Each structure stands twice: as structure tokens, then as C-alpha cells.
Amino acid sequence: MRSIWWAISLFAGSIVYAVFSCWLVITTLWDISSILLLFITSAAAFCLTIKGYRHLHGWLRKTGGWLLGICSFLLAGFLLLLIFLKLVVLTLGGAEHISASESPDGRYTVDFMYFDAGATGTFGVRGELDGPLWFRKHVYYEQRVTEVNVQWENNGTIVINGHHIDLQKGGTFGYKTK
């Protein structure tokens, strides 16, 4: 019975983490989602549901166990599909790392990527501020640009292709924020 409670906790945690990640990207441009971490927790929830299902008694508990198993299986499958799609996009050249620039005091690191959507879209450059663990923040986005000229004014202000961005105040360029 204990494995069912672990499965419920892992599944609920996966859902909360996914919703929180989406909310954070929309409101602050910080991207904390780790699809692999979400896949592992939802797959573990599915395995624990299967393990603990034989200890469930009563039609209501068995129905709940089936629902938990189906939902965690579907979530794990969806996340596995996203992982494969991300790998396919990376191998097709959807984004290419151009350079990285570190602030004079070493506090900030901005990675620059060249993207090209091919016939379906446009090309350009985007900059991502490295955060702790796998977190990153989108700070620069400009279409129809192929090169990046980067200069640091001071420890917290960066000039990218003539656009001043104050990283200490959470500044961005090219992204719509509220």
C-alpha cells in the first residue's frame, strides 16, 4: 500500500512541477523544466502503481489504481515523445551554439545560439542566461541576425549588438514581458 502513496506523490509532484515550469516561463522567462526529470518521476510513479496494485482492495481503490496507472503511463509516454522530438530537432540543426560570454566578475554567463527555422520560419540569434542547476533565462532574441557582438559595460550590464540589457534588474531584449 505504501508504494501507491509514493506513486500518488510522484505523479502529483510531476504535475505540479510541470505547471510551475510553464507558469515560470510565461511570467518571468526563466526555464526550469527538465523533461528527463519529469519523465523519470512519472515512469517511477507508473512502476510503483503496478507494484502496489495487488495490495488494493475494494472497487473504488482498484479503479483509482487503474486511473493512476493510466495517467502516469500516458504522462511518461508523452514526455518520452518530447525527449525524442527534442533529439530529432537538435540533430537536424534547429539551433547551433555560437559563443558564450562571461561577465567580468564571473557572476553571469550568457550563451548565444543561432536558430534557423528553415522554410517554415525565420533565422536569428537568442541569448540564454545560465542559472543554477539546469535553469536558464531567455534574455536576448533578435531575428534576421547571424552574428553577435558582445561587450560588458560593467558586471551586470551587457551590450549585445548595440542593445543594452541590465541583468541585475532582470532586463531582456526581444521578448514580450508583462
C-alpha positions as CSV (number, residue, x, y, z in Angstrom):
1,M,0.0,0.0,0.0
2,R,2.9,2.3,0.7
3,S,4.1,2.1,-2.9
4,I,0.7,3.5,-4.1
5,W,1.1,6.5,-1.9
6,W,4.6,7.1,-3.3
7,A,3.2,6.8,-6.8
8,I,0.5,9.3,-6.0
9,S,3.1,11.7,-4.6
10,L,5.4,11.3,-7.5
11,F,2.6,11.8,-10.1
12,A,1.2,14.8,-8.2
13,G,4.8,16.2,-7.9
14,S,5.3,15.8,-11.7
15,I,2.1,17.6,-12.5
16,V,2.9,20.5,-10.1
17,Y,6.5,20.8,-11.4
18,A,5.3,20.9,-15.0
19,V,2.6,23.5,-14.2
20,F,5.1,25.6,-12.2
21,S,7.6,25.4,-15.1
22,C,5.1,26.6,-17.6
23,W,3.9,29.4,-15.3
24,L,7.5,30.5,-14.7
25,V,8.4,30.6,-18.4
26,I,5.3,32.6,-19.2
27,T,5.7,35.2,-16.4
28,T,9.5,35.5,-15.9
29,L,11.2,33.9,-18.9
30,W,13.1,31.5,-16.5
31,D,13.0,28.0,-17.9
32,I,13.5,25.3,-15.2
33,S,11.8,22.4,-17.0
34,S,13.9,19.3,-17.2
35,I,11.9,16.9,-19.4
36,L,14.1,14.0,-18.3
37,L,13.4,14.6,-14.6
38,L,9.7,14.7,-15.3
39,F,9.9,11.5,-17.4
40,I,11.8,9.7,-14.6
41,T,9.3,10.7,-11.9
42,S,6.2,9.8,-14.0
43,A,7.8,6.5,-15.0
44,A,8.6,5.7,-11.4
45,A,5.0,6.6,-10.5
46,F,3.8,4.1,-13.1
47,C,6.1,1.4,-11.8
48,L,5.1,1.9,-8.2
49,T,1.4,1.8,-9.2
50,I,1.9,-1.5,-10.9
51,K,3.8,-2.8,-7.9
52,G,1.3,-1.7,-5.3
53,Y,-1.9,-2.5,-7.3
54,R,-2.1,-6.1,-5.9
55,H,-2.4,-4.7,-2.4
56,L,-5.5,-2.6,-3.2
57,H,-8.8,-4.0,-2.0
58,G,-12.3,-2.7,-3.0
59,W,-13.6,-1.5,-6.3
60,L,-13.0,2.2,-5.6
61,R,-9.3,1.7,-4.7
62,K,-8.8,-0.6,-7.7
63,T,-10.4,2.0,-10.0
64,G,-8.2,4.7,-8.6
65,G,-5.2,2.5,-9.1
66,W,-6.1,1.9,-12.7
67,L,-6.6,5.7,-13.2
68,L,-3.3,6.5,-11.6
69,G,-1.6,3.8,-13.7
70,I,-3.1,5.0,-16.9
71,C,-2.4,8.7,-16.3
72,S,1.2,8.1,-15.2
73,F,1.7,5.9,-18.2
74,L,0.3,8.5,-20.6
75,L,2.4,11.3,-19.0
76,A,5.6,9.2,-19.2
77,G,4.8,8.4,-22.8
78,F,4.1,12.0,-23.7
79,L,7.4,13.1,-22.1
80,L,9.3,10.3,-23.8
81,L,7.9,11.6,-27.1
82,L,9.0,15.1,-26.2
83,I,12.5,13.8,-25.5
84,F,12.7,12.1,-28.8
85,L,11.4,15.2,-30.7
86,K,14.0,17.4,-28.9
87,L,16.7,15.0,-30.0
88,V,15.5,15.0,-33.6
89,V,15.3,18.8,-33.7
90,L,18.9,19.0,-32.3
91,T,20.2,16.6,-34.9
92,L,18.5,18.5,-37.7
93,G,20.4,21.7,-36.8
94,G,17.5,23.7,-35.3
95,A,19.9,25.6,-33.1
96,E,23.6,26.0,-33.1
97,H,25.8,27.3,-30.2
98,I,27.7,30.4,-31.4
99,S,29.5,31.5,-28.3
100,A,29.3,32.2,-24.6
101,S,30.2,35.4,-22.7
102,E,31.0,35.7,-19.0
103,S,30.7,38.9,-17.0
104,P,33.9,40.4,-15.7
105,D,33.2,39.2,-12.2
106,G,32.1,35.7,-13.4
107,R,28.6,36.0,-11.9
108,Y,26.7,35.9,-15.2
109,T,27.2,33.7,-18.3
110,V,25.2,34.2,-21.4
111,D,25.1,31.5,-24.1
112,F,24.3,32.6,-27.6
113,M,22.5,30.3,-30.1
114,Y,21.9,30.7,-33.8
115,F,18.5,29.3,-34.8
116,D,17.1,28.7,-38.3
117,A,13.5,27.5,-38.8
118,G,14.1,26.9,-42.5
119,A,11.2,27.4,-44.9
120,T,8.7,27.5,-42.0
121,G,10.1,30.5,-40.2
122,T,13.0,32.9,-39.8
123,F,16.5,32.8,-38.5
124,G,18.2,34.8,-35.8
125,V,20.1,34.7,-32.5
126,R,18.9,34.1,-29.0
127,G,20.8,34.5,-25.7
128,E,20.2,32.5,-22.6
129,L,21.5,33.4,-19.1
130,D,22.8,30.4,-17.2
131,G,21.3,29.8,-13.8
132,P,21.7,27.3,-11.1
133,L,21.4,23.6,-11.9
134,W,19.6,23.3,-15.3
135,F,17.8,26.6,-15.0
136,R,18.2,29.3,-17.7
137,K,16.6,32.6,-18.6
138,H,15.9,33.9,-22.1
139,V,17.4,37.4,-22.2
140,Y,18.0,38.2,-25.8
141,Y,16.1,37.4,-29.0
142,E,16.7,39.0,-32.4
143,Q,15.5,37.8,-35.8
144,R,17.4,38.1,-39.1
145,V,20.8,38.4,-37.4
146,T,23.6,35.9,-37.9
147,E,26.4,37.4,-35.7
148,V,26.7,38.6,-32.2
149,N,28.8,41.4,-30.9
150,V,29.1,41.3,-27.1
151,Q,30.6,43.8,-24.7
152,W,30.2,44.1,-20.9
153,E,29.7,47.7,-19.7
154,N,30.1,46.5,-16.1
155,N,29.5,43.4,-14.0
156,G,25.7,43.4,-14.6
157,T,25.1,45.2,-17.9
158,I,25.7,43.6,-21.2
159,V,25.6,45.2,-24.7
160,I,24.5,42.8,-27.4
161,N,24.5,44.1,-31.0
162,G,24.0,47.6,-29.6
163,H,21.2,46.7,-27.2
164,H,21.8,47.4,-23.5
165,I,20.5,44.7,-21.1
166,D,20.7,45.2,-17.3
167,L,20.9,41.6,-16.0
168,Q,20.8,42.8,-12.4
169,K,17.3,44.2,-12.9
170,G,16.1,41.2,-14.9
171,G,16.3,43.0,-18.3
172,T,15.6,41.4,-21.6
173,F,15.5,42.3,-25.3
174,G,13.2,40.9,-27.9
175,Y,10.9,39.0,-25.6
176,K,7.5,40.3,-24.7
177,T,7.1,40.6,-20.9
178,K,4.2,41.7,-18.8
